[in-house]
Amino acid sequence: TFPRNLTGSGPNMRMGPGQIPREGIVWLDSTLSHLNNKQIPIIFVNHYPLDSGLNNWYDAIDKLKKHNVQLLLNGHWHRNAQLNTEGIPAVVTRSTLRAKDTVGGYNIVHIHADTATFCVRRPGGSTEAPWANIPLVNHHFIADTTRYARPSYSVNKEYPVVTTKWQFTDSSDISSGVAEYRDVLITTNTGGWLMALNKKDGHLRWKFRTGGKIYSTPGVAGDLVVVASTDKNIYCVNAKTGKLVWKFATEKPNVACPLLADGKVYIGGSDGHFRALDLHSGQLIWDFAQVKGFMVDRPLLYGGKLYFGCWANDFYALDAATGKLCWKWNNGSGNRMYSPAACWPVATDGRVFIVAPDRKMTALDANTGKVIWRKGDPDRKVRESMGLSCDSQMVYTKTMQGALCAFSTTADSMRLVWQPDVALGYEICPTPIFEKDQVVYLPTGSGLVVAVSRKTSQVLWKYKVSNGLVNSILPLENHTVIVSTMDGKITCLKIGR
């Protein structure tokens, strides 16, 4: 029995498809490979059910089916249910929350030689009669020839103009974007490493270890790279050598992305502080200590002000020179999950634009915070993923229905001005949209990258690099595009024959 919860969260603490962490898959593979007897009965425990609600459900199932897996124990649904997961008996159990009941409860599971029995126990009450009795038997999956659905990469054959030049695969998740420094790419992993990869071949140039996990996209300025870690520190490292320059201690784990500008590091924390640090020394310049919720995004510097959201439904504007509050806006929701925290805001023509999980797009006056317009459209459920066009005429957004929409940055209402036919299907990947050289790059939650011509509105190409959520898309020179995905992959795509 391996009672281990392997389910991870979305990149940078953003909403997105579920995924078993890469290090969990590595652990599972290593543990199973050391079993001398493949007939040892296995009960596998995972928070999420092993279905397509997880991007990489098949990685676990395919490994387990090479052994005598007899039962899956899952949660997440907050209710009791029996499932059949590709032939494997599975049980989802309730949470301890009361919901609308008068008292909560939990399950007591009795594992016998040939049966797993599930009974609900009420605190202060009695144990109820069994609601599930699951036979524990060897299903002989090795001999099973039944075929089940798996992710398809056939789209890559439809666009031969795109090929994989190289791909780096880490043993941990990569839950951040990629920064460019001269001839290397700088990224992180949830194992706590800051890494530099050679642009030409993806080979590791140097590594720097922090004491916690990293969900922060690194920032680069000059020869310095800055990143935040869940070990409660902000690190500055020499981008050439990977050697520590300085570190700054905070009160809680950090998951936000730094902005490096004008010799300063601007970064939010999980401790209610938003700080400005000297880039070269790490000394505190100013500290705004009145943020209600923790921060995850990269702040926007525009017109001498810093703009950022937090997971308490608030959106802030601070004076970049002093750190003083200029204004604060709240979306009025009682649910913090609707906070404008994970989108990277954009601004132009005196307006700041945000898109949040509440399916509404908001245009705010950059100086006053006054709402210019705010709207939700059931036909275009915008959600977190956004970007600014190179000419600043449009704000790109991606809808939950899988459409790419662009709205006017100057209109007095939410006016649609561009909607090419991309048809991505259901989409909640929050990663920013990027435009370069008249090409708009779309990220998805299933490892698919889509390039759309700004001039013709035609899809130039699609390419599936993995089945993990796309963390970032970084177009480079020489017709190459760097894509990072949650499942620990950095992929260099070559565009052109």
Kinemage of the C-alpha trace (Angstrom):
@kinemage 1
@onewidth
@group {chain A} dominant
@subgroup {mainchain}
@vectorlist {calphas} color= white
{ca thr a 1} P 0.000 0.000 0.000
{ca phe a 2} L 1.366 3.424 -0.978
{ca pro a 3} L -0.725 6.015 0.921
{ca arg a 4} L 0.631 9.090 -0.760
{ca asn a 5} L -1.190 12.132 -2.115
{ca leu a 6} L 0.548 13.133 -5.328
{ca thr a 7} L -1.811 15.783 -6.614
{ca gly a 8} L -0.360 19.241 -7.199
{ca ser a 9} L -1.663 22.711 -7.756
{ca gly a 10} L -1.643 24.990 -10.755
{ca pro a 11} L 1.417 27.002 -11.688
{ca asn a 12} L 2.189 30.002 -9.532
{ca met a 13} L -0.820 29.123 -7.372
{ca arg a 14} L -3.119 29.965 -10.247
{ca met a 15} L -6.274 28.158 -11.187
{ca gly a 16} L -5.812 25.512 -13.804
{ca pro a 17} L -6.214 21.814 -14.576
{ca gly a 18} L -5.107 19.360 -11.896
{ca gln a 19} L -1.876 17.443 -12.255
{ca ile a 20} L 0.075 14.800 -10.409
{ca pro a 21} L 3.399 16.497 -9.657
{ca arg a 22} L 6.332 15.393 -11.761
{ca glu a 23} L 8.289 14.423 -8.640
{ca gly a 24} L 5.319 12.265 -7.624
{ca ile a 25} L 5.437 10.369 -10.899
{ca val a 26} L 9.206 9.948 -10.531
{ca trp a 27} L 8.680 8.653 -6.973
{ca leu a 28} L 5.978 6.225 -8.081
{ca asp a 29} L 8.094 4.880 -10.920
{ca ser a 30} L 11.109 4.447 -8.641
{ca thr a 31} L 9.084 2.776 -5.877
{ca leu a 32} L 7.371 0.322 -8.210
{ca ser a 33} L 10.613 -0.522 -9.991
{ca his a 34} L 12.117 -1.669 -6.691
{ca leu a 35} L 9.349 -4.203 -6.088
{ca asn a 36} L 10.851 -7.610 -6.726
{ca asn a 37} L 7.421 -9.224 -6.688
{ca lys a 38} L 4.894 -7.643 -9.080
{ca gln a 39} L 2.105 -9.625 -7.430
{ca ile a 40} L 2.247 -7.624 -4.193
{ca pro a 41} L -1.256 -6.099 -3.719
{ca ile a 42} L -1.331 -2.303 -4.137
{ca ile a 43} L -3.866 0.217 -2.855
{ca phe a 44} L -3.082 3.607 -4.351
{ca val a 45} L -4.127 6.832 -2.571
{ca asn a 46} L -4.465 10.131 -4.428
{ca his a 47} L -6.525 13.225 -3.704
{ca tyr a 48} L -7.984 13.526 -7.213
{ca pro a 49} L -9.655 10.588 -8.983
{ca leu a 50} L -7.365 9.245 -11.706
{ca asp a 51} L -9.295 10.517 -14.708
{ca ser a 52} L -8.960 13.264 -17.306
{ca gly a 53} L -9.532 15.856 -14.568
{ca leu a 54} L -5.779 15.390 -14.125
{ca asn a 55} L -3.556 16.254 -17.080
{ca asn a 56} L -1.371 13.198 -16.508
{ca trp a 57} L -3.753 10.649 -15.016
{ca tyr a 58} L -2.504 8.028 -17.461
{ca asp a 59} L 1.097 8.288 -16.221
{ca ala a 60} L 0.055 6.869 -12.863
{ca ile a 61} L -2.435 4.333 -14.221
{ca asp a 62} L -0.075 2.900 -16.834
{ca lys a 63} L 2.607 2.374 -14.184
{ca leu a 64} L 0.195 0.877 -11.652
{ca lys a 65} L -1.246 -1.570 -14.176
{ca lys a 66} L 2.139 -3.218 -14.581
{ca his a 67} L 1.613 -4.407 -11.017
{ca asn a 68} L -1.171 -5.880 -8.885
{ca val a 69} L -3.152 -2.708 -8.225
{ca gln a 70} L -6.431 -3.633 -6.547
{ca leu a 71} L -7.996 -0.371 -5.343
{ca leu a 72} L -7.777 3.414 -5.752
{ca leu a 73} L -8.703 5.661 -2.822
{ca asn a 74} L -9.609 9.228 -3.810
{ca gly a 75} L -11.197 12.395 -2.479
{ca his a 76} L -11.814 15.881 -3.912
{ca trp a 77} L -15.533 15.405 -4.647
{ca his a 78} L -16.553 15.819 -0.987
{ca arg a 79} L -18.981 12.905 -1.278
{ca asn a 80} L -18.993 9.135 -1.191
{ca ala a 81} L -19.004 7.292 -4.510
{ca gln a 82} L -17.824 4.099 -6.165
{ca leu a 83} L -16.005 4.332 -9.494
{ca asn a 84} L -14.448 2.123 -12.116
{ca thr a 85} L -11.219 3.714 -13.291
{ca glu a 86} L -10.113 1.964 -16.473
{ca gly a 87} L -11.020 -1.343 -14.859
{ca ile a 88} L -9.549 -0.526 -11.444
{ca pro a 89} L -12.097 -0.329 -8.592
{ca ala a 90} L -11.999 3.140 -7.051
{ca val a 91} L -13.705 4.773 -4.105
{ca val a 92} L -14.159 8.502 -3.554
{ca thr a 93} L -14.865 9.417 0.064
{ca arg a 94} L -16.579 12.370 1.663
{ca ser a 95} L -14.864 15.285 3.390
{ca thr a 96} L -15.257 16.007 7.087
{ca leu a 97} L -17.216 19.186 6.328
{ca arg a 98} L -20.881 19.299 7.295
{ca ala a 99} L -22.130 20.973 4.102
{ca lys a 100} L -25.862 21.352 4.843
{ca asp a 101} L -25.992 18.489 7.324
{ca thr a 102} L -26.340 19.019 11.067
{ca val a 103} L -23.075 17.255 11.819
{ca gly a 104} L -20.001 16.267 9.828
{ca gly a 105} L -18.526 12.847 9.385
{ca tyr a 106} L -15.741 10.748 7.975
{ca asn a 107} L -15.124 7.280 6.643
{ca ile a 108} L -13.682 4.332 8.494
{ca val a 109} L -12.101 1.900 6.054
{ca his a 110} L -11.489 -1.699 7.047
{ca ile a 111} L -8.952 -3.508 4.875
{ca his a 112} L -9.379 -7.274 5.090
{ca ala a 113} L -7.637 -10.019 3.155
{ca asp a 114} L -10.146 -9.917 0.321
{ca thr a 115} L -12.412 -6.909 0.953
{ca ala a 116} L -12.256 -3.152 1.667
{ca thr a 117} L -15.289 -1.997 3.659
{ca phe a 118} L -16.347 1.661 3.921
{ca cys a 119} L -18.510 3.002 6.757
{ca val a 120} L -19.407 6.587 7.701
{ca arg a 121} L -18.731 7.581 11.288
{ca arg a 122} L -20.547 10.524 12.867
{ca pro a 123} L -18.678 12.329 15.676
{ca gly a 124} L -20.527 11.718 18.924
{ca gly a 125} L -22.712 9.166 17.198
{ca ser a 126} L -22.467 5.682 15.836
{ca thr a 127} L -20.767 4.070 12.880
{ca glu a 128} L -23.219 3.537 10.050
{ca ala a 129} L -23.680 0.334 8.090
{ca pro a 130} L -21.185 -0.249 5.265
{ca trp a 131} L -22.025 1.672 2.111
{ca ala a 132} L -19.355 -0.025 -0.011
{ca asn a 133} L -17.698 -3.436 0.020
{ca ile a 134} L -14.921 -3.627 -2.586
{ca pro a 135} L -13.433 -7.039 -3.412
{ca leu a 136} L -9.628 -6.958 -3.333
{ca val a 137} L -8.475 -9.194 -6.159
{ca asn a 138} L -5.722 -9.447 -8.729
{ca his a 139} L -7.156 -8.083 -11.977
{ca his a 140} L -4.169 -9.249 -14.055
{ca phe a 141} L -3.941 -5.948 -15.912
{ca ile a 142} L -0.694 -6.990 -17.581
{ca ala a 143} L -2.711 -9.410 -19.695
{ca asp a 144} L -5.530 -6.926 -20.302
{ca thr a 145} L -5.635 -5.752 -23.937
{ca thr a 146} L -8.378 -3.145 -23.435
{ca arg a 147} L -7.370 0.228 -24.865
{ca tyr a 148} L -8.297 3.460 -23.130
{ca ala a 149} L -8.195 7.072 -24.277
{ca arg a 150} L -4.816 8.781 -24.157
{ca pro a 151} L -3.739 12.296 -25.207
{ca ser a 152} L -3.255 12.633 -28.948
{ca tyr a 153} L -0.302 14.398 -30.553
{ca ser a 154} L -1.669 14.035 -34.067
{ca val a 155} L -2.046 17.810 -34.393
{ca asn a 156} L 1.738 18.050 -34.726
{ca lys a 157} L 1.555 16.213 -38.068
{ca glu a 158} L -0.893 18.806 -39.388
{ca tyr a 159} L 1.664 21.611 -39.090
{ca pro a 160} L 5.063 20.269 -40.256
{ca val a 161} L 6.411 23.816 -40.199
{ca val a 162} L 6.965 23.339 -36.448
{ca thr a 163} L 9.391 20.828 -34.945
{ca thr a 164} L 10.989 20.215 -31.565
{ca lys a 165} L 14.592 21.403 -31.652
{ca trp a 166} L 15.287 20.170 -28.108
{ca gln a 167} L 13.418 19.364 -24.920
{ca phe a 168} L 14.653 19.487 -21.340
{ca thr a 169} L 12.785 17.269 -18.854
{ca asp a 170} L 13.213 17.847 -15.138
{ca ser a 171} L 12.537 15.456 -12.269
{ca ser a 172} L 10.267 18.066 -10.636
{ca asp a 173} L 7.429 20.255 -11.828
{ca ile a 174} L 8.259 23.510 -13.552
{ca ser a 175} L 5.705 25.916 -12.190
{ca ser a 176} L 7.040 29.192 -13.542
{ca gly a 177} L 7.947 30.988 -16.714
{ca val a 178} L 11.318 31.364 -18.432
{ca ala a 179} L 13.618 34.391 -18.506
{ca glu a 180} L 16.221 35.100 -21.166
{ca tyr a 181} L 19.832 36.054 -20.424
{ca arg a 182} L 22.345 36.209 -23.267
{ca asp a 183} L 22.869 32.628 -24.457
{ca val a 184} L 20.970 30.932 -21.631
{ca leu a 185} L 17.391 30.492 -20.465
{ca ile a 186} L 16.703 30.816 -16.756
{ca thr a 187} L 13.896 28.877 -15.134
{ca thr a 188} L 12.993 27.175 -11.853
{ca asn a 189} L 11.431 23.997 -10.511
{ca thr a 190} L 9.390 22.972 -7.501
{ca gly a 191} L 12.386 21.085 -6.177
{ca gly a 192} L 13.703 24.524 -5.222
{ca trp a 193} L 16.267 24.957 -7.996
{ca leu a 194} L 17.005 28.025 -10.082
{ca met a 195} L 18.502 26.775 -13.353
{ca ala a 196} L 20.229 28.115 -16.463
{ca leu a 197} L 19.903 26.150 -19.710
{ca asn a 198} L 21.883 26.600 -22.889
{ca lys a 199} L 19.680 28.131 -25.599
{ca lys a 200} L 21.177 26.006 -28.357
{ca asp a 201} L 20.669 22.542 -26.900
{ca gly a 202} L 18.908 22.840 -23.516
{ca his a 203} L 21.886 21.498 -21.591
{ca leu a 204} L 22.201 22.618 -17.996
{ca arg a 205} L 24.692 25.460 -17.524
{ca trp a 206} L 24.329 26.013 -13.757
{ca lys a 207} L 21.974 25.389 -10.835
{ca phe a 208} L 21.311 27.262 -7.595
{ca arg a 209} L 19.399 25.587 -4.751
{ca thr a 210} L 16.987 27.389 -2.449
{ca gly a 211} L 15.528 25.909 0.708
{ca gly a 212} L 11.947 25.631 -0.546
{ca lys a 213} L 9.835 25.179 -3.640
{ca ile a 214} L 9.845 27.822 -6.369
{ca tyr a 215} L 6.654 28.957 -8.101
{ca ser a 216} L 8.076 32.370 -9.000
{ca thr a 217} L 9.013 33.317 -12.550
{ca pro a 218} L 12.544 34.765 -12.325
{ca gly a 219} L 13.317 38.341 -13.297
{ca val a 220} L 16.561 39.336 -15.043
{ca ala a 221} L 18.279 42.721 -15.270
{ca gly a 222} L 21.905 43.210 -16.270
{ca asp a 223} L 23.851 40.247 -14.926
{ca leu a 224} L 21.450 39.617 -12.046
{ca val a 225} L 18.509 37.255 -11.688
{ca val a 226} L 15.972 37.472 -8.850
{ca val a 227} L 13.518 34.818 -7.720
{ca ala a 228} L 11.301 34.123 -4.703
{ca ser a 229} L 11.181 30.845 -2.765
{ca thr a 230} L 8.789 29.242 -0.313
{ca asp a 231} L 11.673 29.093 2.172
{ca lys a 232} L 10.674 32.710 3.046
{ca asn a 233} L 13.549 34.272 1.117
{ca ile a 234} L 13.996 36.361 -2.009
{ca tyr a 235} L 17.231 35.503 -3.831
{ca cys a 236} L 19.504 37.432 -6.172
{ca val a 237} L 21.969 35.317 -8.141
{ca asn a 238} L 24.666 36.144 -10.665
{ca ala a 239} L 23.183 35.206 -14.048
{ca lys a 240} L 26.590 34.230 -15.444
{ca thr a 241} L 27.719 31.914 -12.681
{ca gly a 242} L 24.699 31.015 -10.571
{ca lys a 243} L 26.446 32.308 -7.441
{ca leu a 244} L 24.473 33.999 -4.671
{ca val a 245} L 24.679 37.801 -4.602
{ca trp a 246} L 22.200 38.455 -1.771
{ca lys a 247} L 19.037 37.163 -0.169
{ca phe a 248} L 16.260 38.949 1.664
{ca ala a 249} L 14.232 37.256 4.413
{ca thr a 250} L 10.444 37.665 4.611
{ca glu a 251} L 7.887 36.509 7.153
{ca lys a 252} L 6.125 33.831 5.092
{ca pro a 253} L 6.736 31.650 2.015
{ca asn a 254} L 6.940 33.574 -1.267
{ca val a 255} L 5.278 32.567 -4.534
{ca ala a 256} L 5.031 35.914 -6.370
{ca cys a 257} L 7.010 36.983 -9.426
{ca pro a 258} L 9.498 39.879 -9.151
{ca leu a 259} L 9.593 42.885 -11.448
{ca leu a 260} L 13.072 44.311 -12.019
{ca ala a 261} L 13.106 47.955 -13.127
{ca asp a 262} L 15.125 51.110 -12.516
{ca gly a 263} L 17.638 49.337 -10.291
{ca lys a 264} L 14.915 48.004 -8.017
{ca val a 265} L 13.142 44.736 -7.315
{ca tyr a 266} L 9.390 45.080 -6.870
{ca ile a 267} L 7.750 42.024 -5.390
{ca gly a 268} L 4.695 41.006 -3.381
{ca gly a 269} L 4.700 38.472 -0.582
{ca ser a 270} L 2.459 36.094 1.289
{ca asp a 271} L 2.959 38.063 4.493
{ca gly a 272} L 0.854 41.085 3.550
{ca his a 273} L 3.887 43.066 2.387
{ca phe a 274} L 4.738 44.513 -0.988
{ca arg a 275} L 8.387 45.559 -1.093
{ca ala a 276} L 10.874 47.513 -3.140
{ca leu a 277} L 14.455 46.273 -2.769
{ca asp a 278} L 17.706 47.611 -4.145
{ca leu a 279} L 18.619 45.312 -7.024
{ca his a 280} L 22.359 45.327 -6.331
{ca ser a 281} L 22.418 45.141 -2.535
{ca gly a 282} L 19.070 43.627 -1.553
{ca gln a 283} L 18.494 46.443 0.935
{ca leu a 284} L 14.882 47.411 1.643
{ca ile a 285} L 13.915 50.697 0.003
{ca trp a 286} L 10.280 50.771 1.084
{ca asp a 287} L 7.646 48.414 2.398
{ca phe a 288} L 3.878 48.598 1.932
{ca ala a 289} L 2.537 46.340 4.689
{ca gln a 290} L -1.215 46.658 4.196
{ca val a 291} L -2.037 43.954 1.653
{ca lys a 292} L -4.820 41.671 2.875
{ca gly a 293} L -4.164 38.533 0.830
{ca phe a 294} L -1.081 36.849 -0.564
{ca met a 295} L 0.271 37.793 -3.980
{ca val a 296} L 1.289 35.609 -6.909
{ca asp a 297} L 1.457 37.732 -10.062
{ca arg a 298} L 4.135 40.009 -11.487
{ca pro a 299} L 3.308 43.663 -10.756
{ca leu a 300} L 2.838 46.141 -13.572
{ca leu a 301} L 4.875 49.347 -13.596
{ca tyr a 302} L 3.046 52.039 -15.522
{ca gly a 303} L 3.115 55.832 -15.234
{ca gly a 304} L 5.123 55.799 -12.011
{ca lys a 305} L 2.735 53.430 -10.271
{ca leu a 306} L 2.790 49.728 -9.453
{ca tyr a 307} L -0.361 47.693 -10.046
{ca phe a 308} L -1.079 44.225 -8.649
{ca gly a 309} L -3.857 42.063 -7.250
{ca cys a 310} L -4.053 39.725 -4.280
{ca trp a 311} L -6.117 36.755 -3.146
{ca ala a 312} L -8.501 38.917 -1.112
{ca asn a 313} L -10.399 40.457 -4.044
{ca asp a 314} L -8.350 43.669 -3.861
{ca phe a 315} L -6.383 45.381 -6.616
{ca tyr a 316} L -3.754 47.964 -5.612
{ca ala a 317} L -1.951 50.944 -7.083
{ca leu a 318} L 1.175 52.122 -5.242
{ca asp a 319} L 3.519 55.009 -5.864
{ca ala a 320} L 6.634 53.338 -7.250
{ca ala a 321} L 8.987 55.861 -5.646
{ca thr a 322} L 7.580 55.804 -2.114
{ca gly a 323} L 5.371 52.738 -1.807
{ca lys a 324} L 2.449 54.828 -0.656
{ca leu a 325} L -1.057 53.690 -1.555
{ca cys a 326} L -2.522 55.673 -4.446
{ca trp a 327} L -5.784 53.736 -4.575
{ca lys a 328} L -7.313 50.334 -3.959
{ca trp a 329} L -10.200 48.665 -5.784
{ca asn a 330} L -12.267 45.667 -4.679
{ca asn a 331} L -14.429 43.578 -6.987
{ca gly a 332} L -17.113 43.187 -4.320
{ca ser a 333} L -17.113 39.397 -4.308
{ca gly a 334} L -17.465 37.459 -1.078
{ca asn a 335} L -15.495 34.572 -2.595
{ca arg a 336} L -11.735 35.061 -2.632
{ca met a 337} L -11.446 32.575 -5.505
{ca tyr a 338} L -12.757 35.358 -7.759
{ca ser a 339} L -9.818 37.624 -6.887
{ca pro a 340} L -7.907 39.484 -9.640
{ca ala a 341} L -4.706 37.934 -8.312
{ca ala a 342} L -3.330 35.590 -10.956
{ca cys a 343} L -3.687 37.709 -14.093
{ca trp a 344} L -0.751 39.867 -15.125
{ca pro a 345} L -2.403 43.291 -15.608
{ca val a 346} L -1.755 45.449 -18.674
{ca ala a 347} L -2.100 49.196 -19.176
{ca thr a 348} L -2.227 51.784 -21.924
{ca asp a 349} L -3.719 55.229 -22.565
{ca gly a 350} L -4.293 55.889 -18.859
{ca arg a 351} L -6.184 52.626 -18.311
{ca val a 352} L -5.383 49.429 -16.466
{ca phe a 353} L -7.057 46.191 -17.566
{ca ile a 354} L -7.600 43.035 -15.524
{ca val a 355} L -9.373 39.724 -16.082
{ca ala a 356} L -10.267 37.557 -13.098
{ca pro a 357} L -11.884 34.168 -12.381
{ca asp a 358} L -15.223 35.972 -11.911
{ca arg a 359} L -15.473 35.873 -15.745
{ca lys a 360} L -15.475 39.680 -15.913
{ca met a 361} L -13.113 42.099 -17.595
{ca thr a 362} L -12.461 45.441 -15.926
{ca ala a 363} L -10.977 48.700 -17.189
{ca leu a 364} L -9.823 51.040 -14.419
{ca asp a 365} L -8.607 54.614 -14.546
{ca ala a 366} L -4.878 54.277 -13.899
{ca asn a 367} L -4.696 57.449 -11.805
{ca thr a 368} L -7.846 57.162 -9.697
{ca gly a 369} L -8.897 53.515 -9.752
{ca lys a 370} L -12.365 54.500 -10.936
{ca val a 371} L -14.120 51.850 -12.994
{ca ile a 372} L -14.344 52.949 -16.635
{ca trp a 373} L -16.191 49.797 -17.589
{ca arg a 374} L -16.641 46.309 -16.193
{ca lys a 375} L -18.521 43.509 -17.852
{ca gly a 376} L -19.060 39.783 -17.958
{ca asp a 377} L -20.346 38.121 -21.126
{ca pro a 378} L -21.797 34.579 -20.847
{ca asp a 379} L -20.851 33.987 -24.478
{ca arg a 380} L -17.265 35.028 -23.787
{ca lys a 381} L -16.291 33.946 -20.296
{ca val a 382} L -12.920 35.653 -19.992
{ca arg a 383} L -10.701 34.315 -17.229
{ca glu a 384} L -7.196 35.441 -16.139
{ca ser a 385} L -5.295 34.769 -19.370
{ca met a 386} L -4.640 38.099 -21.096
{ca gly a 387} L -2.058 40.241 -22.877
{ca leu a 388} L -1.573 43.574 -24.634
{ca ser a 389} L -1.107 43.877 -28.380
{ca cys a 390} L 2.196 45.329 -29.561
{ca asp a 391} L 0.490 48.480 -30.807
{ca ser a 392} L -1.499 48.797 -27.534
{ca gln a 393} L -4.764 48.945 -29.468
{ca met a 394} L -6.170 45.695 -28.117
{ca val a 395} L -6.252 43.605 -24.966
{ca tyr a 396} L -6.126 39.900 -25.749
{ca thr a 397} L -8.115 37.499 -23.603
{ca lys a 398} L -8.830 33.794 -23.724
{ca thr a 399} L -12.307 32.559 -22.872
{ca met a 400} L -13.360 29.443 -21.015
{ca gln a 401} L -15.112 28.406 -24.248
{ca gly a 402} L -11.685 28.309 -25.905
{ca ala a 403} L -11.873 31.470 -28.001
{ca leu a 404} L -9.285 34.192 -28.504
{ca cys a 405} L -10.884 37.613 -28.139
{ca ala a 406} L -9.420 41.092 -28.409
{ca phe a 407} L -11.114 44.149 -26.960
{ca ser a 408} L -10.537 47.821 -27.687
{ca thr a 409} L -8.294 49.671 -25.254
{ca thr a 410} L -9.914 53.034 -26.039
{ca ala a 411} L -13.641 52.274 -26.147
{ca asp a 412} L -15.919 53.257 -23.264
{ca ser a 413} L -17.316 49.735 -23.073
{ca met a 414} L -16.210 46.136 -23.559
{ca arg a 415} L -16.046 46.345 -27.359
{ca leu a 416} L -14.899 43.263 -29.267
{ca val a 417} L -12.621 44.178 -32.177
{ca trp a 418} L -10.999 40.870 -33.137
{ca gln a 419} L -11.875 37.184 -32.754
{ca pro a 420} L -10.000 34.744 -34.974
{ca asp a 421} L -11.229 31.181 -35.251
{ca val a 422} L -9.037 29.116 -32.896
{ca ala a 423} L -11.593 26.758 -31.244
{ca leu a 424} L -9.461 25.529 -28.344
{ca gly a 425} L -12.291 23.865 -26.441
{ca tyr a 426} L -12.767 24.269 -22.702
{ca glu a 427} L -9.880 26.396 -21.412
{ca ile a 428} L -8.878 27.706 -17.971
{ca cys a 429} L -5.115 28.008 -18.408
{ca pro a 430} L -4.301 31.411 -16.821
{ca thr a 431} L -0.925 31.963 -18.502
{ca pro a 432} L -0.472 35.358 -20.235
{ca ile a 433} L -0.977 35.736 -23.987
{ca phe a 434} L 2.030 37.051 -25.904
{ca glu a 435} L 2.469 38.873 -29.210
{ca lys a 436} L 5.686 39.329 -31.148
{ca asp a 437} L 6.266 40.287 -34.776
{ca gln a 438} L 2.550 40.237 -35.598
{ca val a 439} L 2.136 36.716 -34.217
{ca val a 440} L -0.111 36.063 -31.212
{ca tyr a 441} L 0.874 33.065 -29.081
{ca leu a 442} L -1.813 31.244 -27.100
{ca pro a 443} L -1.133 28.955 -24.112
{ca thr a 444} L -3.455 26.119 -23.117
{ca gly a 445} L -3.943 23.792 -20.175
{ca ser a 446} L -3.038 20.682 -22.180
{ca gly a 447} L 0.402 21.484 -23.585
{ca leu a 448} L -0.885 22.889 -26.876
{ca val a 449} L 0.591 26.132 -28.213
{ca val a 450} L -1.268 28.023 -30.929
{ca ala a 451} L 0.192 30.786 -33.124
{ca val a 452} L -2.220 33.177 -34.846
{ca ser a 453} L -1.409 35.806 -37.463
{ca arg a 454} L -2.379 39.288 -36.355
{ca lys a 455} L -2.613 40.389 -39.991
{ca thr a 456} L -4.700 37.593 -41.494
{ca ser a 457} L -6.427 36.149 -38.380
{ca gln a 458} L -5.369 32.705 -39.584
{ca val a 459} L -3.894 29.999 -37.391
{ca leu a 460} L -0.256 29.737 -38.467
{ca trp a 461} L 0.467 26.576 -36.525
{ca lys a 462} L -0.438 24.439 -33.549
{ca tyr a 463} L 1.962 22.249 -31.613
{ca lys a 464} L 1.467 20.021 -28.606
{ca val a 465} L 4.644 19.831 -26.508
{ca ser a 466} L 3.182 17.747 -23.655
{ca asn a 467} L -0.100 17.220 -21.852
{ca gly a 468} L 0.782 19.643 -19.052
{ca leu a 469} L -0.353 23.220 -18.530
{ca val a 470} L 1.696 25.783 -20.469
{ca asn a 471} L 3.427 28.118 -17.994
{ca ser a 472} L 4.967 30.506 -20.484
{ca ile a 473} L 5.687 31.120 -24.148
{ca leu a 474} L 8.873 33.001 -25.024
{ca pro a 475} L 9.503 33.769 -28.722
{ca leu a 476} L 13.212 34.215 -29.472
{ca glu a 477} L 15.209 35.226 -32.495
{ca asn a 478} L 16.030 32.824 -35.359
{ca his a 479} L 12.470 31.491 -35.537
{ca thr a 480} L 12.525 29.676 -32.227
{ca val a 481} L 9.948 29.633 -29.440
{ca ile a 482} L 10.554 28.454 -25.864
{ca val a 483} L 7.635 26.794 -24.056
{ca ser a 484} L 7.604 25.724 -20.409
{ca thr a 485} L 5.006 23.274 -19.123
{ca met a 486} L 3.925 22.249 -15.669
{ca asp a 487} L 5.075 18.648 -16.083
{ca gly a 488} L 8.745 19.627 -15.906
{ca lys a 489} L 9.457 20.292 -19.572
{ca ile a 490} L 11.216 23.170 -21.334
{ca thr a 491} L 10.746 22.792 -25.095
{ca cys a 492} L 12.484 24.702 -27.871
{ca leu a 493} L 10.364 24.833 -31.017
{ca lys a 494} L 11.864 25.535 -34.421
{ca ile a 495} L 9.576 27.382 -36.852
{ca gly a 496} L 10.226 26.910 -40.565
{ca arg a 497} L 11.406 24.141 -42.848
